Amino acid sequence: EVQLVESGGGLVQAGGSLTLSCVASGFTFDTYSIGWFRQAPGKEREAVSCIRLDDGISYYADSVKGRFTISRDNAKKTVYLQMNSLKPEDTAVYYCNVGAGYWGQGTQVTVSS
């Protein structure tokens, strides 16, 4: 059974940092890509970043480029999202995703101004 468990969210002031973690299980880790998505109240879920687990090639949405860094630890089957210089508009529930339709439960990130 594919499982994704996010953690690391919280409340932080604008300009602060958080690191999210996504621990994966139930599939061959380094044969997929894992993505981070976010959904703010009243908005659609949007892609933030993703990483290919075999070679580490990554993608970032323009809105987070230069502030967020995605990484992975294949031995721990974990993908991280380091978020720096956070802005109030980064406030959302952050989800990790693998394959077609496997999602974690989400972790809330709230950035106060």
N, C-alpha and C positions, 0 to 999 in steps of 0.2 A: 504494500500500500504506500503510495506516494504521500509524504508528509513534509510540510514546510512550516517552520515555527519561527516567527519574527520576535525580536526583542530589542530593547534599547531606546524606545521612544520616551518622551517626557516633555516637560515644560522648560523652555529655555528663553532667555532674552535675545532680542535681535542682536546679531553679531556673534552669537555664541555657536557652540558646536555640539553635535551628537554623533554617535556611531551606532548604526543599526546592524543587527546580525540576523541572518536567515540560516537556520540549521535544517539541512535536507536529509531525507532518508527515503528508502523504498525504490531507488532507481540507481543506475550506474552513473555516478556523479559526473565524471569528466567527459561524458558523451553528449552533454546538453549545454544550453545556455540558461542562465537564470537572470531574470529581470526584476527591477524594483519599479513599482507603480505607486501612484498616490491618488487619493480622492479627497477633495475638499468638500465641505458641505454645499449642496446645491450644484455641484459640478460633476462632470464626467471623470471617470478614472483616466489618468494619463500616464504615459511611460516616462520614467525619470532616467533610468540607466539600465544597461544590461551588460553581461559579460559572458564570453565563451569560456567554458570551464576547462577546455583542453589547452588553449593557448593564451587565455587571458585577454584577448582582444575585447575592447569595451566600446560602448556607445553612451553618449550623454545627450539629454535634451538641452536645447539652447539655454533654457531658463536656469539650468544648474551647472552648466559648463564652467570650469574654473573654480567652482566652490565645492562640488561633491566629487568624491573619488570612490569608485567601486573596486573591490578586490576579492580574492577568494583564497581559501585554505583548503586544498583538496583533501588533505589528510583528515581534517576536521569536518569535511563536507559542509562548509560554512561559507557564505558570501556576506561581505560587509559593505556598508555604505557609510563612508565618512562624510559628514555634512558640516561644512564650515561656513562662516559668514551668513548664518541663517537669517532669513527675512520673514516678516509676518506672513507673506504670501506663500511660504513653504508649509504653513500649517495645513495638515491633512492626516488622514490615516494612510500609512505606508504599508504596502503589501509586496511580498515577493511571489514570483510566478515561475513555473517551469512547464514546458510542453504546452499541450492544448487543454488548458482549463484547470490546471492544478494551482491553487492559491493557498497562501497562509491565512491566518486569522486577522492579520493586520496589527500594527502598533501605532498608537496615536503620537503625533509630533505637534506640539503647540509652541509657536514662537510669539512672544509678547513684544509689543513695541515700546 
